Amino acid sequence: MVLILTSPCSRVRTKTVKKASREVAIIQSKRLRNKIAGFTTHLMKRIQRGPVRGISLKLQEEERERRMDFIPDQSAINPDAIEVDKETMDMLRSLNMANLPGVSREGGVEAL
């Protein structure tokens, strides 16, 4: 069953969902209709609060894509200076990477 809210701030009521389910679907018993309406109301309230695992809405997908496409002006993992200890500097020298820009040894000794 698909229910479309007319406005994002409208109230979700079990009575309204029961009425819609009666019009849309053939449900054999009143008890089953009440269970479906109650669970649908529960899910709709959870969706209004935030994303729900297992349920993908078009609006939520667009929001997620927009967040993933955002590129910051300056990277948070690009610091100006990195201070490393003696063992790390020796390891960088063995890999011929001791002259990386911004890498310096603790204690003020520059990389060779």
Phi and psi in radians as a Rosetta constraint file:
Dihedral C 1 N 2 CA 2 C 2 CIRCULARHARMONIC -2.055 0.35
Dihedral N 2 CA 2 C 2 N 3 CIRCULARHARMONIC 2.161 0.35
Dihedral C 2 N 3 CA 3 C 3 CIRCULARHARMONIC -2.009 0.35
Dihedral N 3 CA 3 C 3 N 4 CIRCULARHARMONIC 2.343 0.35
Dihedral C 3 N 4 CA 4 C 4 CIRCULARHARMONIC -1.981 0.35
Dihedral N 4 CA 4 C 4 N 5 CIRCULARHARMONIC 2.157 0.35
Dihedral C 4 N 5 CA 5 C 5 CIRCULARHARMONIC -1.388 0.35
Dihedral N 5 CA 5 C 5 N 6 CIRCULARHARMONIC 2.411 0.35
Dihedral C 5 N 6 CA 6 C 6 CIRCULARHARMONIC -1.306 0.35
Dihedral N 6 CA 6 C 6 N 7 CIRCULARHARMONIC -0.587 0.35
Dihedral C 6 N 7 CA 7 C 7 CIRCULARHARMONIC -2.424 0.35
Dihedral N 7 CA 7 C 7 N 8 CIRCULARHARMONIC 2.617 0.35
Dihedral C 7 N 8 CA 8 C 8 CIRCULARHARMONIC -1.168 0.35
Dihedral N 8 CA 8 C 8 N 9 CIRCULARHARMONIC -0.353 0.35
Dihedral C 8 N 9 CA 9 C 9 CIRCULARHARMONIC -1.802 0.35
Dihedral N 9 CA 9 C 9 N 10 CIRCULARHARMONIC 0.213 0.35
Dihedral C 9 N 10 CA 10 C 10 CIRCULARHARMONIC -1.278 0.35
Dihedral N 10 CA 10 C 10 N 11 CIRCULARHARMONIC 2.663 0.35
Dihedral C 10 N 11 CA 11 C 11 CIRCULARHARMONIC -1.349 0.35
Dihedral N 11 CA 11 C 11 N 12 CIRCULARHARMONIC 2.577 0.35
Dihedral C 11 N 12 CA 12 C 12 CIRCULARHARMONIC -1.849 0.35
Dihedral N 12 CA 12 C 12 N 13 CIRCULARHARMONIC 2.072 0.35
Dihedral C 12 N 13 CA 13 C 13 CIRCULARHARMONIC -2.164 0.35
Dihedral N 13 CA 13 C 13 N 14 CIRCULARHARMONIC 2.501 0.35
Dihedral C 13 N 14 CA 14 C 14 CIRCULARHARMONIC -1.110 0.35
Dihedral N 14 CA 14 C 14 N 15 CIRCULARHARMONIC -0.649 0.35
Dihedral C 14 N 15 CA 15 C 15 CIRCULARHARMONIC -1.050 0.35
Dihedral N 15 CA 15 C 15 N 16 CIRCULARHARMONIC -0.758 0.35
Dihedral C 15 N 16 CA 16 C 16 CIRCULARHARMONIC -1.152 0.35
Dihedral N 16 CA 16 C 16 N 17 CIRCULARHARMONIC -0.715 0.35
Dihedral C 16 N 17 CA 17 C 17 CIRCULARHARMONIC -1.172 0.35
Dihedral N 17 CA 17 C 17 N 18 CIRCULARHARMONIC -0.677 0.35
Dihedral C 17 N 18 CA 18 C 18 CIRCULARHARMONIC -1.084 0.35
Dihedral N 18 CA 18 C 18 N 19 CIRCULARHARMONIC -0.734 0.35
Dihedral C 18 N 19 CA 19 C 19 CIRCULARHARMONIC -1.115 0.35
Dihedral N 19 CA 19 C 19 N 20 CIRCULARHARMONIC -0.757 0.35
Dihedral C 19 N 20 CA 20 C 20 CIRCULARHARMONIC -1.145 0.35
Dihedral N 20 CA 20 C 20 N 21 CIRCULARHARMONIC -0.709 0.35
Dihedral C 20 N 21 CA 21 C 21 CIRCULARHARMONIC -1.186 0.35
Dihedral N 21 CA 21 C 21 N 22 CIRCULARHARMONIC -0.561 0.35
Dihedral C 21 N 22 CA 22 C 22 CIRCULARHARMONIC -1.158 0.35
Dihedral N 22 CA 22 C 22 N 23 CIRCULARHARMONIC -0.644 0.35
Dihedral C 22 N 23 CA 23 C 23 CIRCULARHARMONIC -1.343 0.35
Dihedral N 23 CA 23 C 23 N 24 CIRCULARHARMONIC -0.604 0.35
Dihedral C 23 N 24 CA 24 C 24 CIRCULARHARMONIC -1.546 0.35
Dihedral N 24 CA 24 C 24 N 25 CIRCULARHARMONIC -0.708 0.35
Dihedral C 24 N 25 CA 25 C 25 CIRCULARHARMONIC -2.156 0.35
Dihedral N 25 CA 25 C 25 N 26 CIRCULARHARMONIC 2.772 0.35
Dihedral C 25 N 26 CA 26 C 26 CIRCULARHARMONIC -1.718 0.35
Dihedral N 26 CA 26 C 26 N 27 CIRCULARHARMONIC 1.872 0.35
Dihedral C 26 N 27 CA 27 C 27 CIRCULARHARMONIC -1.959 0.35
Dihedral N 27 CA 27 C 27 N 28 CIRCULARHARMONIC 2.222 0.35
Dihedral C 27 N 28 CA 28 C 28 CIRCULARHARMONIC -1.138 0.35
Dihedral N 28 CA 28 C 28 N 29 CIRCULARHARMONIC -0.731 0.35
Dihedral C 28 N 29 CA 29 C 29 CIRCULARHARMONIC -2.178 0.35
Dihedral N 29 CA 29 C 29 N 30 CIRCULARHARMONIC 2.707 0.35
Dihedral C 29 N 30 CA 30 C 30 CIRCULARHARMONIC -1.162 0.35
Dihedral N 30 CA 30 C 30 N 31 CIRCULARHARMONIC -0.646 0.35
Dihedral C 30 N 31 CA 31 C 31 CIRCULARHARMONIC -1.088 0.35
Dihedral N 31 CA 31 C 31 N 32 CIRCULARHARMONIC -0.776 0.35
Dihedral C 31 N 32 CA 32 C 32 CIRCULARHARMONIC -1.145 0.35
Dihedral N 32 CA 32 C 32 N 33 CIRCULARHARMONIC -0.715 0.35
Dihedral C 32 N 33 CA 33 C 33 CIRCULARHARMONIC -1.063 0.35
Dihedral N 33 CA 33 C 33 N 34 CIRCULARHARMONIC -0.715 0.35
Dihedral C 33 N 34 CA 34 C 34 CIRCULARHARMONIC -1.148 0.35
Dihedral N 34 CA 34 C 34 N 35 CIRCULARHARMONIC -0.682 0.35
Dihedral C 34 N 35 CA 35 C 35 CIRCULARHARMONIC -1.129 0.35
Dihedral N 35 CA 35 C 35 N 36 CIRCULARHARMONIC -0.775 0.35
Dihedral C 35 N 36 CA 36 C 36 CIRCULARHARMONIC -1.099 0.35
Dihedral N 36 CA 36 C 36 N 37 CIRCULARHARMONIC -0.779 0.35
Dihedral C 36 N 37 CA 37 C 37 CIRCULARHARMONIC -1.125 0.35
Dihedral N 37 CA 37 C 37 N 38 CIRCULARHARMONIC -0.704 0.35
Dihedral C 37 N 38 CA 38 C 38 CIRCULARHARMONIC -1.141 0.35
Dihedral N 38 CA 38 C 38 N 39 CIRCULARHARMONIC -0.763 0.35
Dihedral C 38 N 39 CA 39 C 39 CIRCULARHARMONIC -1.216 0.35
Dihedral N 39 CA 39 C 39 N 40 CIRCULARHARMONIC -0.660 0.35
Dihedral C 39 N 40 CA 40 C 40 CIRCULARHARMONIC -1.090 0.35
Dihedral N 40 CA 40 C 40 N 41 CIRCULARHARMONIC -0.750 0.35
Dihedral C 40 N 41 CA 41 C 41 CIRCULARHARMONIC -1.083 0.35
Dihedral N 41 CA 41 C 41 N 42 CIRCULARHARMONIC -0.737 0.35
Dihedral C 41 N 42 CA 42 C 42 CIRCULARHARMONIC -1.046 0.35
Dihedral N 42 CA 42 C 42 N 43 CIRCULARHARMONIC -0.817 0.35
Dihedral C 42 N 43 CA 43 C 43 CIRCULARHARMONIC -1.133 0.35
Dihedral N 43 CA 43 C 43 N 44 CIRCULARHARMONIC -0.711 0.35
Dihedral C 43 N 44 CA 44 C 44 CIRCULARHARMONIC -1.127 0.35
Dihedral N 44 CA 44 C 44 N 45 CIRCULARHARMONIC -0.659 0.35
Dihedral C 44 N 45 CA 45 C 45 CIRCULARHARMONIC -1.173 0.35
Dihedral N 45 CA 45 C 45 N 46 CIRCULARHARMONIC -0.682 0.35
Dihedral C 45 N 46 CA 46 C 46 CIRCULARHARMONIC -1.131 0.35
Dihedral N 46 CA 46 C 46 N 47 CIRCULARHARMONIC -0.684 0.35
Dihedral C 46 N 47 CA 47 C 47 CIRCULARHARMONIC -1.126 0.35
Dihedral N 47 CA 47 C 47 N 48 CIRCULARHARMONIC -0.653 0.35
Dihedral C 47 N 48 CA 48 C 48 CIRCULARHARMONIC -1.138 0.35
Dihedral N 48 CA 48 C 48 N 49 CIRCULARHARMONIC -0.575 0.35
Dihedral C 48 N 49 CA 49 C 49 CIRCULARHARMONIC -1.308 0.35
Dihedral N 49 CA 49 C 49 N 50 CIRCULARHARMONIC -0.557 0.35
Dihedral C 49 N 50 CA 50 C 50 CIRCULARHARMONIC 3.002 0.35
Dihedral N 50 CA 50 C 50 N 51 CIRCULARHARMONIC -3.044 0.35
Dihedral C 50 N 51 CA 51 C 51 CIRCULARHARMONIC -1.162 0.35
Dihedral N 51 CA 51 C 51 N 52 CIRCULARHARMONIC 2.500 0.35
Dihedral C 51 N 52 CA 52 C 52 CIRCULARHARMONIC -2.022 0.35
Dihedral N 52 CA 52 C 52 N 53 CIRCULARHARMONIC 2.285 0.35
Dihedral C 52 N 53 CA 53 C 53 CIRCULARHARMONIC -1.145 0.35
Dihedral N 53 CA 53 C 53 N 54 CIRCULARHARMONIC 2.296 0.35
Dihedral C 53 N 54 CA 54 C 54 CIRCULARHARMONIC 1.622 0.35
Dihedral N 54 CA 54 C 54 N 55 CIRCULARHARMONIC -0.206 0.35
Dihedral C 54 N 55 CA 55 C 55 CIRCULARHARMONIC -2.096 0.35
Dihedral N 55 CA 55 C 55 N 56 CIRCULARHARMONIC 2.126 0.35
Dihedral C 55 N 56 CA 56 C 56 CIRCULARHARMONIC -2.011 0.35
Dihedral N 56 CA 56 C 56 N 57 CIRCULARHARMONIC 2.026 0.35
Dihedral C 56 N 57 CA 57 C 57 CIRCULARHARMONIC -1.758 0.35
Dihedral N 57 CA 57 C 57 N 58 CIRCULARHARMONIC 2.621 0.35
Dihedral C 57 N 58 CA 58 C 58 CIRCULARHARMONIC -1.035 0.35
Dihedral N 58 CA 58 C 58 N 59 CIRCULARHARMONIC -0.720 0.35
Dihedral C 58 N 59 CA 59 C 59 CIRCULARHARMONIC -1.107 0.35
Dihedral N 59 CA 59 C 59 N 60 CIRCULARHARMONIC -0.723 0.35
Dihedral C 59 N 60 CA 60 C 60 CIRCULARHARMONIC -1.183 0.35
Dihedral N 60 CA 60 C 60 N 61 CIRCULARHARMONIC -0.640 0.35
Dihedral C 60 N 61 CA 61 C 61 CIRCULARHARMONIC -1.137 0.35
Dihedral N 61 CA 61 C 61 N 62 CIRCULARHARMONIC -0.726 0.35
Dihedral C 61 N 62 CA 62 C 62 CIRCULARHARMONIC -1.119 0.35
Dihedral N 62 CA 62 C 62 N 63 CIRCULARHARMONIC -0.707 0.35
Dihedral C 62 N 63 CA 63 C 63 CIRCULARHARMONIC -1.108 0.35
Dihedral N 63 CA 63 C 63 N 64 CIRCULARHARMONIC -0.744 0.35
Dihedral C 63 N 64 CA 64 C 64 CIRCULARHARMONIC -1.143 0.35
Dihedral N 64 CA 64 C 64 N 65 CIRCULARHARMONIC -0.728 0.35
Dihedral C 64 N 65 CA 65 C 65 CIRCULARHARMONIC -1.111 0.35
Dihedral N 65 CA 65 C 65 N 66 CIRCULARHARMONIC -0.686 0.35
Dihedral C 65 N 66 CA 66 C 66 CIRCULARHARMONIC -1.134 0.35
Dihedral N 66 CA 66 C 66 N 67 CIRCULARHARMONIC -0.682 0.35
Dihedral C 66 N 67 CA 67 C 67 CIRCULARHARMONIC -1.188 0.35
Dihedral N 67 CA 67 C 67 N 68 CIRCULARHARMONIC -0.633 0.35
Dihedral C 67 N 68 CA 68 C 68 CIRCULARHARMONIC -1.264 0.35
Dihedral N 68 CA 68 C 68 N 69 CIRCULARHARMONIC -0.517 0.35
Dihedral C 68 N 69 CA 69 C 69 CIRCULARHARMONIC -1.423 0.35
Dihedral N 69 CA 69 C 69 N 70 CIRCULARHARMONIC -0.169 0.35
Dihedral C 69 N 70 CA 70 C 70 CIRCULARHARMONIC -1.226 0.35
Dihedral N 70 CA 70 C 70 N 71 CIRCULARHARMONIC 2.239 0.35
Dihedral C 70 N 71 CA 71 C 71 CIRCULARHARMONIC -2.069 0.35
Dihedral N 71 CA 71 C 71 N 72 CIRCULARHARMONIC 2.076 0.35
Dihedral C 71 N 72 CA 72 C 72 CIRCULARHARMONIC -1.219 0.35
Dihedral N 72 CA 72 C 72 N 73 CIRCULARHARMONIC 2.734 0.35
Dihedral C 72 N 73 CA 73 C 73 CIRCULARHARMONIC -1.144 0.35
Dihedral N 73 CA 73 C 73 N 74 CIRCULARHARMONIC -0.723 0.35
Dihedral C 73 N 74 CA 74 C 74 CIRCULARHARMONIC -2.275 0.35
Dihedral N 74 CA 74 C 74 N 75 CIRCULARHARMONIC 2.340 0.35
Dihedral C 74 N 75 CA 75 C 75 CIRCULARHARMONIC -1.213 0.35
Dihedral N 75 CA 75 C 75 N 76 CIRCULARHARMONIC 2.465 0.35
Dihedral C 75 N 76 CA 76 C 76 CIRCULARHARMONIC -1.341 0.35
Dihedral N 76 CA 76 C 76 N 77 CIRCULARHARMONIC -0.314 0.35
Dihedral C 76 N 77 CA 77 C 77 CIRCULARHARMONIC -1.781 0.35
Dihedral N 77 CA 77 C 77 N 78 CIRCULARHARMONIC 0.381 0.35
Dihedral C 77 N 78 CA 78 C 78 CIRCULARHARMONIC -2.069 0.35
Dihedral N 78 CA 78 C 78 N 79 CIRCULARHARMONIC 1.254 0.35
Dihedral C 78 N 79 CA 79 C 79 CIRCULARHARMONIC -1.270 0.35
Dihedral N 79 CA 79 C 79 N 80 CIRCULARHARMONIC 2.782 0.35
Dihedral C 79 N 80 CA 80 C 80 CIRCULARHARMONIC -1.240 0.35
Dihedral N 80 CA 80 C 80 N 81 CIRCULARHARMONIC -0.730 0.35
Dihedral C 80 N 81 CA 81 C 81 CIRCULARHARMONIC -2.370 0.35
Dihedral N 81 CA 81 C 81 N 82 CIRCULARHARMONIC 2.411 0.35
Dihedral C 81 N 82 CA 82 C 82 CIRCULARHARMONIC -2.095 0.35
Dihedral N 82 CA 82 C 82 N 83 CIRCULARHARMONIC 2.124 0.35
Dihedral C 82 N 83 CA 83 C 83 CIRCULARHARMONIC -1.746 0.35
Dihedral N 83 CA 83 C 83 N 84 CIRCULARHARMONIC 2.226 0.35
Dihedral C 83 N 84 CA 84 C 84 CIRCULARHARMONIC -2.145 0.35
Dihedral N 84 CA 84 C 84 N 85 CIRCULARHARMONIC 2.782 0.35
Dihedral C 84 N 85 CA 85 C 85 CIRCULARHARMONIC -1.467 0.35
Dihedral N 85 CA 85 C 85 N 86 CIRCULARHARMONIC 3.134 0.35
Dihedral C 85 N 86 CA 86 C 86 CIRCULARHARMONIC -1.106 0.35
Dihedral N 86 CA 86 C 86 N 87 CIRCULARHARMONIC -0.745 0.35
Dihedral C 86 N 87 CA 87 C 87 CIRCULARHARMONIC -1.117 0.35
Dihedral N 87 CA 87 C 87 N 88 CIRCULARHARMONIC -0.710 0.35
Dihedral C 87 N 88 CA 88 C 88 CIRCULARHARMONIC -1.161 0.35
Dihedral N 88 CA 88 C 88 N 89 CIRCULARHARMONIC -0.692 0.35
Dihedral C 88 N 89 CA 89 C 89 CIRCULARHARMONIC -1.132 0.35
Dihedral N 89 CA 89 C 89 N 90 CIRCULARHARMONIC -0.686 0.35
Dihedral C 89 N 90 CA 90 C 90 CIRCULARHARMONIC -1.102 0.35
Dihedral N 90 CA 90 C 90 N 91 CIRCULARHARMONIC -0.686 0.35
Dihedral C 90 N 91 CA 91 C 91 CIRCULARHARMONIC -1.135 0.35
Dihedral N 91 CA 91 C 91 N 92 CIRCULARHARMONIC -0.729 0.35
Dihedral C 91 N 92 CA 92 C 92 CIRCULARHARMONIC -1.110 0.35
Dihedral N 92 CA 92 C 92 N 93 CIRCULARHARMONIC -0.674 0.35
Dihedral C 92 N 93 CA 93 C 93 CIRCULARHARMONIC -1.101 0.35
Dihedral N 93 CA 93 C 93 N 94 CIRCULARHARMONIC -0.710 0.35
Dihedral C 93 N 94 CA 94 C 94 CIRCULARHARMONIC -1.153 0.35
Dihedral N 94 CA 94 C 94 N 95 CIRCULARHARMONIC -0.429 0.35
Dihedral C 94 N 95 CA 95 C 95 CIRCULARHARMONIC -1.668 0.35
Dihedral N 95 CA 95 C 95 N 96 CIRCULARHARMONIC 0.116 0.35
Dihedral C 95 N 96 CA 96 C 96 CIRCULARHARMONIC 1.012 0.35
Dihedral N 96 CA 96 C 96 N 97 CIRCULARHARMONIC 0.687 0.35
Dihedral C 96 N 97 CA 97 C 97 CIRCULARHARMONIC -2.186 0.35
Dihedral N 97 CA 97 C 97 N 98 CIRCULARHARMONIC 0.352 0.35
Dihedral C 97 N 98 CA 98 C 98 CIRCULARHARMONIC -1.262 0.35
Dihedral N 98 CA 98 C 98 N 99 CIRCULARHARMONIC -0.320 0.35
Dihedral C 98 N 99 CA 99 C 99 CIRCULARHARMONIC -1.724 0.35
Dihedral N 99 CA 99 C 99 N 100 CIRCULARHARMONIC 0.482 0.35
Dihedral C 99 N 100 CA 100 C 100 CIRCULARHARMONIC -1.133 0.35
Dihedral N 100 CA 100 C 100 N 101 CIRCULARHARMONIC 2.468 0.35
Dihedral C 100 N 101 CA 101 C 101 CIRCULARHARMONIC -1.171 0.35
Dihedral N 101 CA 101 C 101 N 102 CIRCULARHARMONIC 2.328 0.35
Dihedral C 101 N 102 CA 102 C 102 CIRCULARHARMONIC 1.541 0.35
Dihedral N 102 CA 102 C 102 N 103 CIRCULARHARMONIC -0.101 0.35
Dihedral C 102 N 103 CA 103 C 103 CIRCULARHARMONIC -1.594 0.35
Dihedral N 103 CA 103 C 103 N 104 CIRCULARHARMONIC 2.186 0.35
Dihedral C 103 N 104 CA 104 C 104 CIRCULARHARMONIC -2.426 0.35
Dihedral N 104 CA 104 C 104 N 105 CIRCULARHARMONIC 2.744 0.35
Dihedral C 104 N 105 CA 105 C 105 CIRCULARHARMONIC -1.495 0.35
Dihedral N 105 CA 105 C 105 N 106 CIRCULARHARMONIC 2.554 0.35
Dihedral C 105 N 106 CA 106 C 106 CIRCULARHARMONIC -1.041 0.35
Dihedral N 106 CA 106 C 106 N 107 CIRCULARHARMONIC 2.469 0.35
Dihedral C 106 N 107 CA 107 C 107 CIRCULARHARMONIC 1.723 0.35
Dihedral N 107 CA 107 C 107 N 108 CIRCULARHARMONIC 0.057 0.35
Dihedral C 107 N 108 CA 108 C 108 CIRCULARHARMONIC 1.550 0.35
Dihedral N 108 CA 108 C 108 N 109 CIRCULARHARMONIC 0.041 0.35
Dihedral C 108 N 109 CA 109 C 109 CIRCULARHARMONIC -1.476 0.35
Dihedral N 109 CA 109 C 109 N 110 CIRCULARHARMONIC 2.151 0.35
Dihedral C 109 N 110 CA 110 C 110 CIRCULARHARMONIC -1.284 0.35
Dihedral N 110 CA 110 C 110 N 111 CIRCULARHARMONIC 2.761 0.35
Dihedral C 110 N 111 CA 111 C 111 CIRCULARHARMONIC -1.238 0.35
Dihedral N 111 CA 111 C 111 N 112 CIRCULARHARMONIC 2.534 0.35
